[in-house]
């Protein structure tokens, strides 16, 4: 996958919010919505997860210029921060004919540990940072802010350690580093959450990551899709983020995602600014029932329930059901990656409107491949539809 459309929104509350392209200087929360530069905004985006892994700032700016700014988009999600765990999964998919070639992978540690990882190449030395990772991340975030874009920064994820296919691609897997942590080779759980040395390396990573963000504005997703994460582990990192936010006011918002039972345990933490509902119902995120506007598990009901339950802005930062996956003519539709199925072409726009009408604060649509067969960036009808929606959006308390 490469780079799709990061559709982002920013429309006003009592004032007209900054137009796309105005530099992002401050982030905060006011009631149901995020504020950018002191003015309320509705955040929305669409992008492939690998989009942020480009090594080229020129390519990054081209994506923004072609795929985002013409449509009023301002939220970048995908490939920024985090510890990459997809390389082994990718090797398996290539062997099965499900993917064509290896993608880009960036890691915070140098591969100077000798031997060979589960997915090829030298092992990691967890005592040696790869400064290129942090320097490039800093440069990307600064560039995005200058262009009027709010980046979402990943930290950890249950998805990285919950199945062998992912765990075998993780740098902390015992076969992939030279530091002899003693973690289980079949599962990252529970050792990733409890082992003192593993936590020490994670702590170093978190603090180094936050250091690279200082002076810029970003939304941080510390736990990814938290479905099994222990409360103590979540609290550990939320405490660290709270201290960072205190030292750097107006620069960072924290968004937690997870099933409702997990959110119940962490959403009230003072570090948490946004609550994401994409896997709110028992961890389900691709099923039609949780992506359609109506019904007991639908977007409207879930946004309203989460707002009443937590009293913090509610987002849905993953929506995979529907267009362009259902459109075989779309440059993103690709049977080899399973992106040619899904709901009707209206599924994405319908869910977006339902979220906004229920008072939601942000929306993200997962896409697959934002290039045509000639490898040129090419927006499609969904980008245009998103742009039209964003131009007409008003906050819930002004909708009447």
GIUR-V84884 format. One record per backbone hydrogen bond with DSSP energy under -0.5 kcal/mol. CO is the residue of the C=O (numbers start at 1). NH is the residue of the N-H. Records with the same first field share a line. If there is no record, write none. Layout:
BEGIN
CO = NH  NH
END
This chain:
BEGIN
2 = 4
4 = 6
5 = 7  46
6 = 8
12 = 395
15 = 13  17
19 = 22
23 = 25
26 = 37
28 = 35
30 = 33
33 = 30
34 = 41
35 = 28  37
36 = 39
39 = 36
41 = 34  43
43 = 363
44 = 74  75
45 = 365
47 = 367
48 = 51
50 = 53
51 = 54
55 = 57
56 = 60
57 = 61
58 = 62
59 = 63
60 = 64
61 = 65
62 = 66
63 = 67  68
64 = 68  69
68 = 71  73
69 = 72
74 = 76  150
75 = 77
76 = 152
78 = 52
79 = 81
80 = 154
82 = 84
84 = 171
86 = 90
87 = 91
88 = 92
89 = 93
90 = 94
91 = 95
92 = 96
93 = 98  99
94 = 97
106 = 84
108 = 130
110 = 112  125
114 = 123
117 = 120
121 = 117
123 = 113
124 = 126  178
125 = 110  128
128 = 110
129 = 131
130 = 133  134
131 = 135
132 = 136
133 = 137
134 = 138
135 = 139
136 = 140
137 = 141
138 = 142
139 = 143
140 = 144
141 = 145
142 = 146
143 = 147
144 = 149
145 = 24  148
149 = 151
150 = 76
151 = 153  219
152 = 78  154
153 = 221
154 = 82
155 = 83
156 = 155
157 = 160
158 = 161  162
161 = 188  189
163 = 166  167
164 = 168
166 = 169
167 = 170
170 = 173
173 = 176
176 = 124
188 = 192
190 = 193  194
191 = 195
195 = 199
196 = 200
197 = 201
198 = 202
199 = 203
200 = 204
201 = 205
202 = 206
203 = 207
204 = 208
205 = 209
206 = 210
207 = 211
208 = 212
209 = 213
210 = 213  214
211 = 214
213 = 216
217 = 151
218 = 220  253
219 = 153
220 = 222  255
221 = 155
222 = 156
223 = 158
224 = 226  257
225 = 227
226 = 259
230 = 234
231 = 235
232 = 236
233 = 237
234 = 238
235 = 239
236 = 240
237 = 241
238 = 242
239 = 243
240 = 244
241 = 245
242 = 246
243 = 247
244 = 248
248 = 251
250 = 27
251 = 218
253 = 220
254 = 273  274
256 = 276
257 = 226
259 = 262  263
260 = 264
261 = 265
262 = 265  266
263 = 266  267
266 = 269
269 = 272
273 = 313
274 = 256
275 = 315
276 = 258
277 = 280
279 = 283
280 = 260  282
281 = 284
287 = 290
288 = 291  292
292 = 299
293 = 300
295 = 298
298 = 302
299 = 303
300 = 304
301 = 305
302 = 306
303 = 307
304 = 308
305 = 309
306 = 310  311
307 = 311
313 = 275
314 = 361  362
315 = 277
316 = 364
319 = 366
320 = 322
322 = 325
324 = 327
326 = 328
327 = 330
330 = 333
334 = 337  339
335 = 338
344 = 323  347
346 = 350
347 = 351
348 = 352
349 = 353
350 = 354
351 = 355
352 = 356
353 = 357
354 = 358
355 = 360
356 = 359
361 = 43
362 = 316
363 = 45
364 = 366
365 = 47
368 = 2
370 = 378
372 = 375
376 = 372
380 = 383  384
381 = 385
382 = 386
383 = 387
384 = 388
385 = 389
386 = 390
387 = 391
388 = 392
389 = 392  393
390 = 393
395 = 398  399
396 = 399
END
